[in-house]
Amino acid sequence: MGMPRDAVEAKPPRPIAPGDIVACFADELGEWSAAQITDLNSSSKLAGVLELDWSGPEPDSVGDLGLVQPLLLTHHAWTGKPSHTNYPWVLPRSYKVIGSLPLFRDHSDSYSSGWNVGRQLAMQRQWDRGDRDVHGLPGEIKLTASEFDAYVADRPGADLRSLRVEDVEALDCARLADAFPGLTDLILIGKLGRLENANSLNRLSLLKALGISNLFGMTESDSLMPDAVPALEWLALKSVPREYGTSMRSVWGPELAKGCFTAITALRSPEWLAENIDNPLRDWDGREHISQAKFRKSVTQYKTTRRAVLSALADPPADLAARLIELGREYGAAFNRLSQRDGFIETEEREELFAALAAIPRSTALLSEEAAKLSGDRLVEGLEEVRDW
């Protein structure tokens, strides 16, 4: 019997091999930079990428680089380690292979989702010039949704290259495109929020990377089109409307071989949205190590605890504090049982379970802010007494 078809054919969409030197124009440097492909993993579809300590005019071959060495990082907490990262093995469309050199290193234990050759070199050079306050690069900004409106009002037409907006409840993409037409990187993260005029993202003609998570309101007609954003090389959609996500898969699937990585997961139906609008554990749906059965049982337990807590707050027993501590214990014991066999509650899930429980008292108008916090503290106290995760 021959090898499985997938095992035979597994190879990067754009040809690369260990030893290859790839080059790209780095916006952060205003010059070209280069890296070496050190290894390929066909099972995880990852490529090891070692950045080189070089920048300059566009190279045609490795000879144009001169004598090169790996980029060693000393900025911030780095201690002279090479800038060596595993990326998805889709060579971005703006990168080109210019030749091959003997391997400098063979593998890396570091991982990232998007190729950024040149970024670390730019940050290292700022650091070497004496700038010890380097936490980002010019043209990059991270905002909450509440800060976004004020930023746009204060800086109309700001020359932004990279924008990340978190905690979005509602955001007008037409306004975003008007304000920052030169964006190359855009990440939008919602709280089951809504994107309005999402079709306007097609006006961001320089866009190279787009990520959208936990945002809704988009339809098939809002799909981003390759002709409008020809430079796009990284697309990540998670927890978006099924109609929109399905359309984007169809539109961008053929672009994979041209150098556009896509990850489109956890597509949601209108029914899912209605059921999960008040579910703080909704992100567990589709999480790789959490089964659907565990997800459903976890949500059921959370809802059971929530009803009991709100009932106790609405009709307080003689010793409300003791009752809340007891409910916290019951919550912890229930999740002890749920995670007993597979230990699915890891660091992220633990934090989410704590946050979900502590937030229950804040969901009622019966309590002041101070009383709600105190009630949440009592619940967490009980949880801490019994949890084994």
N, C-alpha and C positions, 0 to 999 in steps of 0.2 A: 504493500500500500504506500502511495506517495505521501509527501508532506501536505498538510492542510493548505488549501488555496491561499488563505490570508497570510500564512507564514511564508509562502513562496514569494508573494507579491508585495509584502510589507517593505516599503521604501519611502523616503521623503518625496513629497509631491514635486519639489524642485531638486534636481540632482545635487547632492553634497556628499562628501566622503571625509573620513578622518585625515587630517593634514591640510585640507583645503583652507586657503586664506580668503576670507570674504571681506568686502569693503562696502561702506555706505557713507552717505553724507550725513553728518551729525549736526543737527540744528543747534545743539548746545555749544558746539565748538565753532560753527561757521566754516568748517573744513571737513574733509573726508577722514574717516577713521577705519580701523581694521581689526579683525579678530581671526582666530584659528578654530576650525572645527576639530575637536579632540576625540570625540567618540559619538556613536549613534546607538540608540537603544530601540530595537524594533518592537519590543513588547509594550513599552511605555510611550513610544513615538516621541522621544526626546533627543536633543542634540546637545552635547557639551560644547560650550562656546567660551574660549579664552581670549579676553581682550588684549590687544597689543598696545604698547606705549608709543603710539605714533598717530600723527595727524598731518594733513597736508593737502595738496591739490589732488584731483581725482587720479588714482593710479590705474594704469592699464595692465600691469603685471606685478608680481612680487618684487621684481627688481627695482621698481619705483619706490619701494619702501625703504631701501637701504638695509642697514643692520638693525633688526628689531628684536625686542625682548617683550616678555609678558608684562602687563601693567600690574605693578604692585601697589596696593592701597595702604595709605597711612592716615587718611583723613578720619576724623571722629574716632570710633573705637577700633578701626582696622589696625592691624599690627604687622603690616608688610606682607599680607597674604595676596595672592594673585586674584584678579577680577575674573573668576571662572564660574560660569553658571550653566545649569541645564535649562534649556528653553524647548517649547514645542518645536518639532523638527521641520516645520514649514518655514523655509527661508523666505523672509519678507521680500516683497516685490521690489523694494528700493535697494536691496543688497545684490551684489554681484560677486561671483567667484573669479579671482584674478590669478590663481595658481595654487601651488602647494609647497609646503615646507615640512621638514622633519618635525615630529611632535615635540612641543615644549613640555606638555603635561598630558596625562592620559585620562583623567576623569575628575569630576567635581561632585561634592555633596551639597551644593547650593542649587536652589530652584527658583524660577520666576516665570511669570506667565507671558511676558512680552519682551521681545528683543529690544535692547536699548544700548547697542554698541556706541560708545562715544560719551555716554552720560557720566559714567564713573571717571573717565579721563578728565572731563570738564570740571567735575567736583574736586578731583585731586589737584588740578592746576590752581583752582581758586584757593584751596587750602595751602598749597605751597607758596602762593603769593601773600600769605599771612591772613587771609580771611577765615577766621575760626568760627564764624557764625553761619556756616553753610548748611542749611537744612533743605534747600531746594535750589533751583536755578532760575535766573531771570525769565519772566514770561510764564511761570507756573504758579497756580494758586489753588487752594483748597478752601471751600466755603460750605457752610450749612445753608439750607434753603432760606432761612430767615435772613442770612447775611447777603444772599445773592441780590435781592432787589436793591438794597442800599448800595452795594458795590456798583451795580449797573448805573444807578442814578448819579453816583459820585464820579464815575470814570467812564463816561460814554465813549465808545470807540477805543477802549484800552487795547494795547497791543499784546494780547494774551496768546500764548501758544498752547498751554495745557491747563485745563479746567476740570476740577472735580467738585461736584455739588452733592452733598449728603442730606439725609432726612427730608427728602422732597415730599411735600404733600400735594403741591400743584406747581407746574412750571410751564411757561409759555416758550416753546422752542422758537417761535418766530422772533420773539424779543431777544432770545439768546443769540440767534443767528445775526440779527441786526447789530447787537452790541459787540460781538466778537467774531467777525467774519474770517479771521486768520487762524482760527483754532486748528491744531493738528491732532490734539488728544483731548477726548471728552469722556468723562465718567459721570453718570447720573445714577444715584442710589436713592430709592424711595422708601417710604414707610407705608406700603400699599397706596402710594400716591398716584397722581395722574399727570401724564404728559399731554399738553395741548399743542395743536399744530405741529405734531411730530414730523410731518412731511417737510417742514422747513429745514430740517437737518440736512436735506439735500443741497441747501445753499452753502454749506460749509465745504467748499470745493477742495480745500487743502487737507481735509481730515484724513489721518492715517490710522487712528485707533478710536474705537467707540465701544463703551461698555454701558449697558443699561440693566438695572436690577430692581425688582419689586416696584415696577411702575406700569400703569395701565392706561386705557383710553385709546391706545393705538389700534389701527385696523390695517388691513392689507394695503389700502391706498396710501398709508403712511410709510411704506417700505423705502429704505434707503436704496438708491440705484447706482450700480457701478459706473455708469456714464457720468453721473453727477459728482461722485467722489472717487475718481480714478486712482487716487493714491492710497485708498484704504487697504491696510494689511493686517489688521487685528480687530475682530468683531466678537464681543462676548455679550450674550443676552441670557438673563436668568430671571425666572419668575416674571414673565411678560404675557400678554394675551396670546392665546393659542393661534388665533387667526394671523396675528402679526408675525409671531415667531415662525410659523409654518411658511409664510410667504418669504420671509428673510432667508430661511434655509434654501428654498428653491432658487431665489435670486443669486445668493452668494456661493452656493455649492460649486458652480463652475469656476469660481475665482480661486479656489484652493490651489489648483495647479499653477496659477499665475503668481502665487505668493500672498494670499490672504487667509490667515488662520481664522477659523470660526469655531465658537463654542456656544451652542444655543440649547439651553436646558430648562427643565421645569416649566414647560408651557402651561398656562392656566386657563381654565374655562370660566365663563361668567358665574357658573354655579360654585366653583371653587372660591372665587373672590368673595361671593356673598357669604359662604360658610366660614371663611377665615379672616374676615375683616377685624374681628376682635380676638383672634387666636395668636398669642405671643409665641407659640411654638410652630408657627406655620412654615418657617424655614427648614424644619426637619423633614418636610415632605420632599422626598427625592434626594435627601442627603445620602451620600454613597454608603455609609456604614449603618444606616438606620432603615430597617425593613418597614414596609407599609403597615404590617401588623403592629410593630412597636410604635410607629407614629400614631396610629389610630388609638391605641391603648393609652399612650401618653397624653393625647389631647383629651380623651375621655376623663382621665384622672385629673387633669388640670381643671376641666369644667366642673367636675364634682367638688373639688376643693374650693373653687371660686364661688359656687352656689352656697356652700357651707359657711364660708367666710362672710359673704354679704348678708346671709341670714343672721349670723351672730352679731354683725354690726347694726343691722336694722332693728333687732330685738335683743339687746344685750343681756346675757345671763348675769347672775350676781357677781361672778368673777370673770369679766371679759378677757383679761390678760391671760388667765389660765386656759380659757377656752381657745384663744388664738394660738398659744404655745402648743396645745394639744393638736390643733388642726395642722400646724407646721410639722409635728411629729408624724401624723398620719400621712401627710404628703411625702415626707422623706421615706417613710417605711414602704409606701406604695412604689416609689421609684427604685428603692433597694431591690424589691422583688422583680420589677421589670428588667433591671439591668443585671440580675444575678448570673445569668448564663453567658451573656455575650459582652458584658461591660461596655455597652454602647454609649454610656454617659462619660464623655471625655471632657477636657477642659472647657471647650466652647459650650457644650451642652450643660455642664454644671453651672456656668455663669448665667446661661439663659433660664435655667430652672429657678435659680435664686431671684433673678430679676422679675420673672413672671409672677412668682409668689409675692414678693415685696410690693409689686405694683397693684395688686388686687384692691387694697383699701383706698387707693387713689382714684379708683374708677367709680366711686360713689360720691354723691354730693352731700352725703350725710355728715361727713367729717371735715374738720379744718385741715389745712396742710400739715400742721404739727401733729394732730391726732392721727392722721393717715400714716405719717412716717412712724409714729410710735407703734401703731398697730402692725405695720409691716415689719418692724424690728422684732416684735413678739413672734410673728410667724416664722421669721428666719431663725430666731432663737430655738424654737422647737425643731426646725429642720436640722440645724447644726447638731442637736443632741443625738440624732439617730442615723444620719446619712452615712453610707459607706462608699460613696463615690466622690 
